[in-house]
Amino acid sequence: MQFSCETYINLPREKVIHLFDNPQNLGKWMEGLQSFDHISGRQGYPGAKSRMVFNHEGRRLELIETILSRNLPEEFSGFYETKGIINKVANYFYEEGPERTRWVAENEFQFSGLMNLMSIFIRSAFPKQTQKHMENFKNFAENS
């Protein structure tokens, strides 16, 4: 399953990247994030792995993030894995003017096992959740 989401942030791209690239800010816009722990590699750079733990609707959800590319301020890509789900996300940041940035997130999900069957019923939730995270970031960034 593939989809793209986007939002416009009323800040210069440099400021957006500064806020986006700081792991200490993740909990300020990623709803339900309980912890973000670096596991291996150079934090924030290709090959680095981190554990992200979420409280998702009262359930613990653990993801392993592997950074695929870091070409900031233009692009940041990662691979997110949990039981039955793999999500590749490519984030692109475009200058739309001196005080406006367009953020595009291209997502590719792969499902296996029971999640392959479940995905038929919950497919629409993934773009909605991605857009919600992006709007949360926009609100956080614009109000920082």
Buried (B, 14 or more C-beta within 10 A) or exposed (E): EEBEBEBEBEBBBEBBBBBBEEEEBBEBBBEBBEEBEBEEBEEBEBEBBBEBBBEEEEEEBEBEBBBBBBEBBEBBBBBBBBEBBBBBBBBBBBBEEEEBBBBBBBBEBBBEEEBEEEBEEEEEEBBEBBBBBBBBBBBBBEEE
